């Protein structure tokens, strides 16, 4: 039972990390800015200069 629970939690964390990876790499110009702007408003300007 504990092994199944650990596997489910591991898969959940993996999917969460893949979603964040997708937002940062592929959807930055569309949905990524809106998603990360709420969490880090001061970082957006720095990130845009690094991306360009």
N, C-alpha and C positions, 0 to 999 in steps of 0.2 A: 504494500500500500504506500509506504513512504517513497519507494522508488518511482512509482507512478506519479506521485505528487511532485517529486523533484524534477522529473522529466517534463511535466506540464509547465512548471515554473520556468525551467530552462528554455523551453520553446517560446513561452511568452516573452521572456527577456530578449531572446534572439529576434523575434518578430518586431519588437519595439526598436531594437537597434537598427534593423534593416529599414524600418520606416524613417527613422531619423537620418540614416545614410541617404535614402532616396530624397528626402526633403533638402538636405544640404547639397547634394551633388546634381540632381536632375531637375528639381522643381524650385530652385532658388529664386528664379525670376517670376514665377507664377504664384505658387502657394507658400513657398518657403519664407519669403519676407514677412508675410502676414503671420505665419506661424511662430517665427522666432522673434519678431518685433515686440511681442508682448512680454517675452522673457528677458530680452537683452537690448533695450533701445539704444544704448550708447555704443554697442559693438557693431551695429549695422553699418555705420560710415566706415569703420576700419575694415570690415569684411569686404565692402564694395571696392575699396582701393586695392585690396589683395586679389580680388577676383579679376579685376580689369587688367 
